[in-house]
Amino acid sequence: MKNLVDEIVGLTIDADTRPAETGVPGLLMIKGDVPQHQLAALYQPIIGLVVQGRKILTVGGRKIDVIGPSYYLVPMHLPVKARVSGRDGRDYLSLGLALNNQAVHRLLRDLPSDLVPTGSRDLAACEADEEFLYPWLRMLRLMKSPHDIAALAPVYEREILYRVLVGSQGWYLRQLALTESAFSKIASTVQWLRANYMQPIVIEDLARSAAMAVTTFHRQFKSATGLSPIQFQKQLRLLEARNLIAFEGHAVANAAYEVGYQSPSQFNREYSRFFGAPPARDTAVLRRIESARAA
């Protein structure tokens, strides 16, 4: 196991603290101290592999403690806050593989119908054994042979998906692939909320679109995301407002209105509660960090 981890580390020696493209479709890597604004974000559906170090993710009211080498799954777009750190004298290093729904569908078609993923229905960290690490290593090796990427990257991606599917997070992949499952319908609602986060939402309309009773919809949404629909929308708004203030030069009140708030004072309260500091102070820190990194 140690040799596998060491080889992966060797292949990522030039990784940055920004999510770095590898040249392999969907594969990202990140290393070292990660800036604050990258640790509170709307995560895309992804399989995350912490190679070394530690990452603690907060998804709604859930905490996922990932100590490398371990992996986690973000099955749909979710607002996430996180903390990362090195461990045992080694820098934090993680890889991410964007979740490809088409590849999941193709994989499921080729598997025995009686294959039932094991594990619980809670997002959790999963230990990465040698069988899980090998296809990640092969993916990274493709950076040195770009002419092999088109032919071999889908093969290694398929093996990674298979290992997740038969592991303790496999339930999520199977449910996402079943278009009539409650989980898949909630994923569709999340897509709508992402595109329409500035609009007022009517829970009854969302429940009707998901073909669920209101109480069932609330329960299923909270189960899938860790948040109520209103909380989910609120966190989307706050994350977007943070970017507008810190990196696009918007005034605090203007950003609040831009993302759908009618009351700047309510925006300030909710921003401070979510990020731990008022918007002007928090975003000033982010700008200083980015300036120092760019220097």
Sequence and secondary structure as in RCSB ss.txt:
>XXXX:A:sequence
MKNLVDEIVGLTIDADTRPAETGVPGLLMIKGDVPQHQLAALYQPIIGLVVQGRKILTVGGRKIDVIGPSYYLVP
MHLPVKARVSGRDGRDYLSLGLALNNQAVHRLLRDLPSDLVPTGSRDLAACEADEEFLYPWLRMLRLMKSPHDIA
ALAPVYEREILYRVLVGSQGWYLRQLALTESAFSKIASTVQWLRANYMQPIVIEDLARSAAMAVTTFHRQFKSAT
GLSPIQFQKQLRLLEARNLIAFEGHAVANAAYEVGYQSPSQFNREYSRFFGAPPARDTAVLRRIESARAA
>XXXX:A:secstr
 HHHHHHHHHHTTT  SS EE SSTTEEEEESS  HHHHEEEE SEEEEEEESEEEEEETTEEEEEESSEEEEE 
S EEEEEEEE BTTB  EEEEEE  HHHHHHHHHTS TT    S SS   EE  HHHHHHHHHHHHGGG GGGHH
HHHHHHHHHHHHHHHTSTTHHHHHHHH TTSHHHHHHHHHHHHHHTTTS   HHHHHHHTT  HHHHHHHHHHHH
SS HHHHHHHHHHHHHHHHHHHS   HHHHHHHTT S HHHHHHHHHHHHSS HHHHHHHHHHHHHHHH 
